Amino acid sequence: QVQFVESGGGLVQPGGSLRLSCAASGIIFSDYAMEWYRQAPGNQRELVASITTGGSTSYLDSVKGRFTISRDNARNTVDLQMNRLKPEDTAIYYCKARRLNRRYWGQGTQVTVSS
């Protein structure tokens, strides 16, 4: 059974930091590119960051220099370190695994940036 468990969301003040983690099971994790998406109320889901099987990363322009995606193939986890958070980063964050025609999503974790 394929399963993704996300953690690390919460309420943080502007300028603060959070680290999201997504633990995968039921797949050969190292074979999958991993991605973090987010969806704010009334908005479409958008790709925030991705990391390939080889470790190459890419980011949404608005988070470059503030967010860092990383993966640990030994632990089957992908993390998203988020620094200098802004109110506009408020959203539900989802991890996704992608390989060829296979897509798996996590259940999402809420991130709220507010004073």
WORATA-V649048 format. One record per helix or strand of 2 or more residues. SS is the DSSP state (@ for helix, = for strand). FROM is the first residue (numbers start at 0). TO is the last residue. If there is no record, write none. Layout:
# WORATA-V649048
ss: {SS,SS}
from: {FROM,FROM}
to: {TO,TO}
This chain:
# WORATA-V649048
ss: {=,=,=,@,=,=,=,@,=,=,@,=,=,=}
from: {2,9,17,28,32,45,56,60,66,76,86,90,101,108}
to: {6,11,24,30,38,50,58,62,71,81,88,98,104,112}
